[in-house]
């Protein structure tokens, strides 16, 4: 998947970007954002 999104000329690029929600930067990683997402999903699981 990373190979596809690194190459806008790839035939699967557009579909893959749409599947990812409209954008993806493989160089960007926000640990705080990821931790918040994990905590959110964990809390959802605990409330079920």
C-alpha positions as CSV (number, residue, x, y, z in Angstrom):
1,X,0.0,0.0,0.0
2,X,2.8,2.4,0.8
3,X,4.3,1.8,-2.6
4,X,1.0,2.8,-4.2
5,X,0.5,6.0,-2.3
6,X,4.1,7.1,-2.9
7,X,3.4,7.0,-6.6
8,X,0.5,9.2,-7.8
9,X,0.9,7.6,-11.3
10,X,0.1,4.2,-10.0
11,X,-3.2,2.8,-11.4
12,X,-4.4,2.1,-7.9
13,X,-3.4,5.4,-6.4
14,X,-6.7,7.3,-6.5
15,X,-8.7,4.3,-5.2
16,X,-6.3,3.7,-2.4
17,X,-6.2,7.4,-1.3
18,X,-10.0,7.4,-1.3
19,X,-10.0,4.2,0.8
20,X,-7.6,5.9,3.3
21,X,-10.1,8.7,3.7
22,X,-8.7,11.3,1.3
23,X,-5.1,11.6,2.2
24,X,-2.1,10.0,3.8
25,X,1.4,11.2,4.4
26,X,3.7,8.3,5.2
27,X,6.3,10.7,6.6
28,X,3.9,12.2,9.2
29,X,3.4,10.4,12.5
30,X,1.8,12.2,15.5
31,X,2.2,10.0,18.5
32,X,-0.2,12.1,20.6
33,X,-2.9,11.8,17.9
34,X,-2.4,8.0,17.6
35,X,-2.5,7.6,21.4
36,X,-5.8,9.6,21.5
37,X,-7.3,7.4,18.8
38,X,-6.3,4.2,20.6
39,X,-7.7,5.5,23.9
40,X,-10.9,6.4,22.2
41,X,-11.4,2.9,20.7
42,X,-10.4,1.3,23.9
43,X,-13.0,3.3,25.8
44,X,-15.6,2.3,23.2
45,X,-14.7,-1.4,23.7
46,X,-15.0,-1.0,27.5
47,X,-18.4,0.5,27.3
48,X,-19.9,-2.4,25.3
